[in-house]
Amino acid sequence: MLKKAQTAYFATLVLCQASNLISCKTRTLSVFQHGFRNRYVNFAIPISIALLILLVFIPGLNTVIGTSPPPGLFWLIPLPFMFFIIFFNESLKFGKRKFFKNNDYDAELLHDMHTV
């Protein structure tokens, strides 16, 4: 049971970091405004999820790493945390865009983003 719990924690960590990476790509632009233009990030997220799946389900690797495939419902544990991370960061970005429009540094970043 301990290995299953550790694996669920590891999966939560990997998936929440992926959602953090998606939501923190820019300081002020929303994910929906910026999109998925960074091909390295678009490549890195599926690779990290694939590594997670390999480390959990391949018999030789999960013995060395000490993981054990958890039951199906354990894979749902990260979902609320992932949505919270994205929602929280999007709320902060919305506040920055709405209330701090005169910030020169962020305006310069926005200008640089649109010229790329």
C-alpha positions in Angstrom: 0.0 0.0 0.0 2.9 2.4 0.7 4.3 2.0 -2.8 0.9 2.8 -4.3 0.6 5.9 -2.1 4.1 7.0 -3.0 3.3 6.5 -6.7 0.1 8.5 -6.4 2.1 11.3 -4.8 4.7 11.1 -7.6 2.0 11.3 -10.2 0.4 14.2 -8.5 3.8 16.0 -8.4 4.5 15.4 -12.1 1.0 16.4 -13.3 0.8 19.5 -11.1 4.2 20.6 -12.3 3.0 20.2 -15.9 -0.1 22.4 -15.1 2.2 24.9 -13.4 4.4 25.1 -16.4 1.4 25.7 -18.7 0.0 28.4 -16.5 3.3 30.2 -15.7 4.6 30.6 -19.2 3.9 34.4 -19.2 3.6 36.9 -16.4 0.5 38.7 -17.6 -1.0 37.0 -20.7 -3.5 34.2 -20.1 -2.9 30.7 -21.4 -5.8 31.3 -23.7 -4.3 34.5 -25.1 -0.8 33.2 -25.4 -1.6 29.7 -26.6 0.9 26.9 -27.0 3.5 28.5 -29.2 6.5 27.2 -27.3 7.3 24.0 -29.0 9.8 22.9 -26.3 7.1 23.1 -23.6 4.7 21.3 -26.0 7.3 18.6 -26.3 8.3 18.4 -22.7 4.9 17.9 -21.1 4.0 14.7 -23.0 7.5 13.4 -22.5 7.3 13.9 -18.7 3.9 12.2 -18.6 5.2 9.3 -20.7 8.2 9.0 -18.3 5.7 8.9 -15.4 3.8 6.1 -17.1 6.9 4.2 -17.9 8.2 4.4 -14.4 4.9 3.3 -13.0 3.9 0.5 -15.3 7.1 -1.1 -16.7 7.9 -4.1 -14.4 11.7 -3.7 -14.3 11.7 0.1 -13.9 9.0 0.2 -11.2 11.0 -2.4 -9.1 14.1 -0.3 -9.3 12.3 3.0 -8.6 10.0 1.5 -6.0 6.7 2.4 -7.6 3.6 0.3 -7.9 0.6 1.0 -10.2 -2.1 2.5 -8.0 -5.8 1.8 -8.5 -7.6 3.8 -11.1 -9.2 6.4 -8.8 -5.8 7.4 -7.5 -5.1 8.9 -10.9 -7.9 11.4 -10.2 -6.2 12.8 -7.1 -4.1 15.4 -9.1 -7.1 16.8 -11.1 -8.4 19.3 -8.5 -4.9 20.5 -7.7 -4.1 21.0 -11.4 -7.3 23.0 -12.0 -6.6 25.1 -8.9 -3.1 25.9 -10.0 -4.3 27.1 -13.4 -7.3 29.0 -12.0 -5.2 30.7 -9.4 -2.5 31.8 -11.8 -5.1 32.9 -14.4 -6.8 35.0 -11.6 -3.5 36.6 -10.8 -2.8 37.4 -14.4 -6.3 38.9 -14.8 -5.7 41.1 -11.8 -2.4 42.3 -13.2 -3.9 43.1 -16.6 -6.9 44.9 -15.1 -5.4 46.8 -12.2 -1.7 47.3 -13.1 -1.8 48.5 -16.6 0.8 51.2 -16.1 3.6 48.8 -15.1 6.4 49.6 -17.5 8.2 46.3 -17.1 5.1 44.2 -17.8 4.2 46.5 -20.7 7.6 45.9 -22.2 7.2 42.2 -21.8 3.8 42.3 -23.5 5.3 44.3 -26.4 8.1 41.8 -26.7 5.7 38.9 -26.7 3.6 40.4 -29.5 6.6 41.1 -31.7 7.9 37.5 -31.5 
